[in-house]
Amino acid sequence: MENKSFQFKTNINCGGCVATVTPHLDQVAGKGNWNVDTANKDKILTVSTDAAGEDQIIATIKKTGFRIEPLHT
């Protein structure tokens, strides 16, 4: 199965925030299958995985206390 790529606008804005979501995203999407561009004003989370769907990723981030919304291009 081919990896799907999702992009989200978040408020994950520092290394500490990334550290908070890392174990949760690693579990849902797989280690190395995601990253957060904290330099971007919209703090873009990019996830490339076939292990999780968009709704599952959103629920995971919300569970950690961060805001997230899908970016549809």
C-alpha positions in Angstrom: 0.0 0.0 0.0 1.3 3.4 -0.9 1.9 6.0 1.8 -0.6 8.8 2.0 0.6 12.3 2.8 -1.4 14.6 5.0 -0.7 18.2 6.0 -2.1 20.0 9.0 -1.9 23.5 10.4 -1.0 23.2 14.1 0.2 25.2 17.1 3.1 22.9 17.8 5.7 25.6 17.9 8.9 24.5 19.7 11.2 21.5 20.4 9.4 20.9 23.7 6.0 20.7 21.9 7.5 18.3 19.3 8.8 16.2 22.1 5.4 16.1 23.7 3.7 14.8 20.5 6.5 12.5 19.4 5.6 9.3 21.2 2.0 9.7 20.2 2.7 10.3 16.5 5.3 7.6 16.4 2.7 5.2 17.7 0.0 6.2 15.2 2.0 7.2 12.1 5.3 5.4 12.6 8.7 6.7 13.6 10.2 8.9 10.9 6.9 9.3 9.0 6.1 12.8 10.1 7.7 16.2 10.9 6.6 19.6 12.1 7.9 22.8 10.3 8.2 25.0 13.4 9.8 27.8 11.3 6.6 28.1 9.2 4.1 30.6 10.7 1.4 27.9 10.4 3.5 25.2 12.1 2.8 22.7 9.4 2.7 19.0 10.4 3.4 16.7 7.5 2.6 13.0 7.9 3.3 10.4 5.3 1.9 7.0 6.3 -0.4 4.2 5.3 -0.8 3.2 9.0 -3.2 6.0 10.0 -6.0 8.2 8.4 -6.5 11.9 8.7 -9.1 11.6 11.5 -6.8 9.4 13.6 -3.9 11.8 13.3 -6.2 14.8 14.3 -7.5 12.8 17.3 -4.0 12.0 18.4 -2.8 15.6 18.3 -5.9 16.9 20.0 -5.4 14.3 22.8 -2.0 15.9 23.4 -3.6 19.3 23.9 -2.6 21.0 20.7 -4.7 22.5 18.0 -4.7 20.9 14.5 -6.7 21.5 11.3 -6.3 19.8 8.0 -4.7 21.7 5.1 -6.3 20.6 1.8 -4.4 21.8 -1.2 
